[in-house]
Amino acid sequence: MNKLKLSRQLEQFFLEDIGERDLTSDLLFQNDQQGEIVFLAKADGIFCGIDLIQHGFSILDPNAQPSLFVRDGTRIRSGQKLATVKGNISDLLKGERVILNLIQHMSGIATKTHQAVQLLNSDHTRICDTRKTTPGLRMFEKYAVRAGGGKNHRFGLYDAVLIKDNHIDFAGSITEAVKQIRSEIGHMVKVEVETETKEQVLEAVAAQADVIMFDNQTPEKIKELIELVPDHIVTEASGGIQLEDLPFFRNTGVDYISLGCLTHSVEALDISVKVHL
């Protein structure tokens, strides 16, 4: 992750939680009291968020000393020691909840992404995410998808063109939408078109889209539609696909499957923070 952006976002998260001061920790402990905490896995899964432990506590205590025992994207087991941090007790306690919330959430995403990749079990088709992310957490969630073995779709509205059904309806046609956008963007920007019918796929091919999305299509229908798409055009399946559906898409020939469920409805991986005695 971008270290500057990471630090700025963590600062905002700490400010939200701490406010003026931590009444409990500041009243219990002196500024020079030192201690150590340990991050422990309480469930099996794929870990993600080591940068948050390494850099997060240093925002509150520049002399904090983290020791890291895992890497992002590695499998962890319940009971495994993930990291320890030595530092000012008050600052350790101020930072633990924000950092713990984030690494549990990110590890949950990495774990679910890993499950998706394993279920798909394809040498060709890749799993990717969507923009169905939590506002303010997109950088963390997209990174967690990569840690779990997935790929990132566009990060926002600014880095790629995706012409969806509502764009097409307002513009009048796929042809007109692609033509207008091509006249404005540079050659480095990709143009993806969402399609729902055979006719739309053929129109998107004729309009020279870079990527064609098959929206809410069955594996059987995708096998038919993909025959209409030249090899140089990237293909994507999207829309309501769940993890249990992935084996049925394995042999469709589609290049990417985008899954909103990787980020919008993920269960956090159980990790705890304890005093290291």
Secondary structure, DSSP 8 states (H G I E B T S, - for coil): --HHHHHHHHHHHHHHHHTT--HHHHHHS-TT-EEEEEEEE-S-EE---HHHHHHHHHHH-TT-EEEE---TT-EE-TT-EEEEEEEEHHHHHHHHHHHHHHHHHHHHHHHHHHHHHHHH--SS-EEE--S---TT-HHHHHHHHHHTT-B---SSTTSSEEE-HHHHHHHSSHHHHHHHHHTTS-TTS-EEEEE-SHHHHHHHHHTT-SEEEEET--HHHHHHHGGGS-TTSEEEEESS--GGGGGGGTTS--SEEE-THHHHS-----EEEEE--
